[in-house]
């Protein structure tokens, strides 16, 4: 391969990531990071896993896929290709929220005894609706004065 062809290839590759005009959410890198974080609470184990995932090039491949495909598709079409999950624990209750590719939000609460409750929230023209994971309508969502979300059951 001639040097000019090789240089043109690298230039095209570099421009393909910058011409999208977006920074992006990098969901594949975030999923890799969350996996790494979940392996152990020991920071030395997490660092060892991090190094292995960089040597095997899991992180670099996830970053390249995000930069070249996932972020560009999300920017140009608004469609989310990868669901994104966030988890937080307070007072013994774990709340895990997942933004699905269709734009809906799945919220799962797990208490200290292991009981779970899952609700899927979707934005409608007239507000936010709550559904069971099976798709059964549960009610409309309203915000209380305390800042908490309340599900108003549908009227029969």
C-alpha positions as a Markdown table, in Angstrom:
| # | Residue | x | y | z |
|---|---|---|---|---|
| 1 | Unk | 0.0 | 0.0 | 0.0 |
| 2 | Unk | 1.4 | 3.4 | -0.9 |
| 3 | Unk | 2.0 | 6.0 | 1.8 |
| 4 | Unk | -0.5 | 8.4 | 0.3 |
| 5 | Unk | -3.3 | 5.8 | 0.3 |
| 6 | Unk | -2.4 | 4.9 | 3.9 |
| 7 | Unk | -2.4 | 8.6 | 5.0 |
| 8 | Unk | -5.7 | 9.1 | 3.2 |
| 9 | Unk | -7.2 | 6.1 | 5.1 |
| 10 | Unk | -6.1 | 7.5 | 8.4 |
| 11 | Unk | -7.4 | 10.9 | 7.6 |
| 12 | Unk | -10.8 | 9.5 | 6.6 |
| 13 | Unk | -10.9 | 7.5 | 9.8 |
| 14 | Unk | -10.1 | 10.5 | 11.9 |
| 15 | Unk | -12.6 | 12.7 | 10.1 |
| 16 | Unk | -15.4 | 10.1 | 10.5 |
| 17 | Unk | -15.3 | 10.5 | 14.3 |
| 18 | Unk | -15.1 | 14.3 | 14.3 |
| 19 | Unk | -17.6 | 15.1 | 11.6 |
| 20 | Unk | -20.5 | 13.6 | 13.6 |
| 21 | Unk | -20.4 | 16.7 | 15.7 |
| 22 | Unk | -21.2 | 14.9 | 18.9 |
| 23 | Unk | -19.5 | 13.8 | 22.0 |
| 24 | Unk | -21.9 | 11.0 | 22.8 |
| 25 | Unk | -22.8 | 9.0 | 25.9 |
| 26 | Unk | -20.4 | 6.1 | 25.1 |
| 27 | Unk | -22.8 | 3.4 | 26.4 |
| 28 | Unk | -20.5 | 0.4 | 25.5 |
| 29 | Unk | -17.6 | 1.9 | 27.4 |
| 30 | Unk | -19.9 | 2.6 | 30.3 |
| 31 | Unk | -21.2 | -1.0 | 30.3 |
| 32 | Unk | -17.6 | -2.2 | 30.3 |
| 33 | Unk | -16.8 | 0.1 | 33.2 |
| 34 | Unk | -19.9 | -1.1 | 35.1 |
| 35 | Unk | -18.9 | -4.7 | 34.6 |
| 36 | Unk | -15.4 | -3.9 | 35.8 |
| 37 | Unk | -16.8 | -2.2 | 38.9 |
| 38 | Unk | -19.1 | -5.1 | 39.7 |
| 39 | Unk | -16.4 | -7.7 | 39.7 |
| 40 | Unk | -15.2 | -6.8 | 43.1 |
| 41 | Unk | -15.3 | -4.0 | 45.7 |
| 42 | Unk | -11.5 | -4.3 | 46.1 |
| 43 | Unk | -9.9 | -1.5 | 44.2 |
| 44 | Unk | -6.8 | -3.7 | 43.4 |
| 45 | Unk | -8.9 | -6.4 | 41.8 |
| 46 | Unk | -10.8 | -3.7 | 39.8 |
| 47 | Unk | -7.4 | -2.3 | 38.6 |
| 48 | Unk | -6.2 | -5.7 | 37.6 |
| 49 | Unk | -9.4 | -6.4 | 35.7 |
| 50 | Unk | -9.1 | -2.9 | 34.1 |
| 51 | Unk | -5.6 | -3.7 | 32.9 |
| 52 | Unk | -6.7 | -7.1 | 31.5 |
| 53 | Unk | -9.6 | -5.5 | 29.7 |
| 54 | Unk | -7.2 | -2.9 | 28.1 |
| 55 | Unk | -4.6 | -5.5 | 27.2 |
| 56 | Unk | -7.2 | -7.8 | 25.6 |
| 57 | Unk | -8.5 | -4.5 | 24.0 |
| 58 | Unk | -12.0 | -4.7 | 25.3 |
| 59 | Unk | -12.0 | -1.0 | 26.4 |
| 60 | Unk | -10.4 | 0.2 | 23.1 |
| 61 | Unk | -12.8 | -1.8 | 21.0 |
| 62 | Unk | -15.8 | -0.6 | 23.0 |
| 63 | Unk | -14.6 | 3.0 | 22.6 |
| 64 | Unk | -14.1 | 2.7 | 18.9 |
| 65 | Unk | -17.5 | 1.1 | 18.4 |
| 66 | Unk | -19.1 | 3.9 | 20.4 |
| 67 | Unk | -17.2 | 6.6 | 18.6 |
| 68 | Unk | -17.7 | 5.2 | 15.1 |
| 69 | Unk | -21.2 | 3.7 | 15.2 |
| 70 | Unk | -23.3 | 4.1 | 18.4 |
| 71 | Unk | -22.8 | 7.8 | 19.1 |
| 72 | Unk | -23.1 | 8.7 | 15.4 |
| 73 | Unk | -26.3 | 6.8 | 15.0 |
| 74 | Unk | -27.7 | 8.3 | 18.2 |
| 75 | Unk | -26.7 | 11.8 | 17.1 |
| 76 | Unk | -28.1 | 11.7 | 13.5 |
| 77 | Unk | -31.3 | 9.6 | 14.1 |
| 78 | Unk | -32.0 | 10.2 | 17.8 |
| 79 | Unk | -32.3 | 6.4 | 18.2 |
| 80 | Unk | -30.6 | 4.8 | 21.1 |
| 81 | Unk | -28.9 | 1.5 | 20.1 |
| 82 | Unk | -27.7 | 0.4 | 23.5 |
| 83 | Unk | -29.9 | 0.4 | 26.7 |
| 84 | Unk | -28.2 | 2.2 | 29.6 |
| 85 | Unk | -28.5 | 1.1 | 33.2 |
| 86 | Unk | -27.8 | 3.0 | 36.4 |
| 87 | Unk | -28.0 | 1.5 | 39.9 |
| 88 | Unk | -28.1 | 3.2 | 43.3 |
| 89 | Unk | -28.6 | 1.9 | 46.8 |
| 90 | Unk | -30.0 | 4.0 | 49.6 |
| 91 | Unk | -31.3 | 2.9 | 53.0 |
| 92 | Unk | -31.2 | -0.8 | 51.9 |
| 93 | Unk | -33.3 | -0.3 | 48.8 |
| 94 | Unk | -31.6 | -0.7 | 45.4 |
| 95 | Unk | -33.1 | 1.3 | 42.5 |
| 96 | Unk | -32.0 | 0.2 | 39.0 |
| 97 | Unk | -33.1 | 2.3 | 36.1 |
| 98 | Unk | -32.6 | 1.2 | 32.5 |
| 99 | Unk | -33.3 | 3.5 | 29.5 |
| 100 | Unk | -34.4 | 1.2 | 26.8 |
| 101 | Unk | -33.6 | 1.7 | 23.1 |
| 102 | Unk | -37.3 | 2.6 | 22.5 |
| 103 | Unk | -36.9 | 5.6 | 25.0 |
| 104 | Unk | -38.9 | 4.0 | 27.8 |
| 105 | Unk | -37.5 | 3.9 | 31.3 |
| 106 | Unk | -37.6 | 0.6 | 33.3 |
| 107 | Unk | -37.4 | 1.1 | 37.0 |
| 108 | Unk | -36.7 | -1.8 | 39.3 |
| 109 | Unk | -36.7 | -1.5 | 43.1 |
| 110 | Unk | -35.2 | -4.2 | 45.3 |
| 111 | Unk | -35.6 | -4.1 | 49.1 |
| 112 | Unk | -33.4 | -5.7 | 51.7 |
| 113 | Unk | -35.4 | -9.0 | 51.7 |
| 114 | Unk | -34.8 | -9.4 | 47.9 |
| 115 | Unk | -38.4 | -8.5 | 46.8 |
| 116 | Unk | -38.5 | -6.6 | 43.6 |
| 117 | Unk | -41.0 | -4.4 | 41.9 |
| 118 | Unk | -40.6 | -3.3 | 38.3 |
| 119 | Unk | -42.4 | -0.5 | 36.5 |
| 120 | Unk | -41.9 | 0.7 | 32.9 |
| 121 | Unk | -42.5 | 4.4 | 32.3 |
| 122 | Unk | -43.2 | 5.9 | 28.9 |
| 123 | Unk | -43.8 | 9.5 | 27.8 |
| 124 | Unk | -47.2 | 10.1 | 26.1 |
| 125 | Unk | -48.5 | 13.3 | 24.6 |
| 126 | Unk | -50.6 | 13.9 | 27.8 |
| 127 | Unk | -47.9 | 13.0 | 30.3 |
| 128 | Unk | -46.1 | 9.9 | 31.6 |
| 129 | Unk | -47.8 | 6.4 | 31.8 |
| 130 | Unk | -46.7 | 3.5 | 34.0 |
| 131 | Unk | -46.9 | -0.1 | 32.8 |
| 132 | Unk | -46.1 | -3.5 | 34.2 |
| 133 | Unk | -43.2 | -5.4 | 32.6 |
| 134 | Unk | -45.8 | -7.4 | 30.8 |
| 135 | Unk | -47.3 | -4.3 | 29.2 |
| 136 | Unk | -50.4 | -3.9 | 31.4 |
| 137 | Unk | -51.3 | -0.2 | 32.0 |
| 138 | Unk | -51.0 | 0.7 | 35.7 |
| 139 | Unk | -51.8 | 4.4 | 35.6 |
| 140 | Unk | -50.6 | 8.0 | 35.0 |
| 141 | Unk | -47.6 | 9.4 | 36.8 |
| 142 | Unk | -47.9 | 12.6 | 38.8 |
| 143 | Unk | -45.3 | 14.5 | 40.8 |
| 144 | Unk | -46.2 | 15.0 | 44.5 |
| 145 | Unk | -45.2 | 18.2 | 46.3 |
| 146 | Unk | -42.4 | 16.3 | 48.0 |
| 147 | Unk | -40.7 | 15.6 | 44.6 |
| 148 | Unk | -41.7 | 11.9 | 44.7 |
| 149 | Unk | -43.5 | 10.3 | 41.8 |
| 150 | Unk | -47.0 | 8.9 | 42.4 |
| 151 | Unk | -48.8 | 6.5 | 40.1 |
| 152 | Unk | -52.5 | 7.4 | 39.8 |
| 153 | Unk | -54.4 | 4.3 | 39.0 |
| 154 | Unk | -56.6 | 4.4 | 36.0 |
| 155 | Unk | -60.3 | 5.0 | 36.5 |
| 156 | Unk | -62.5 | 2.0 | 35.8 |
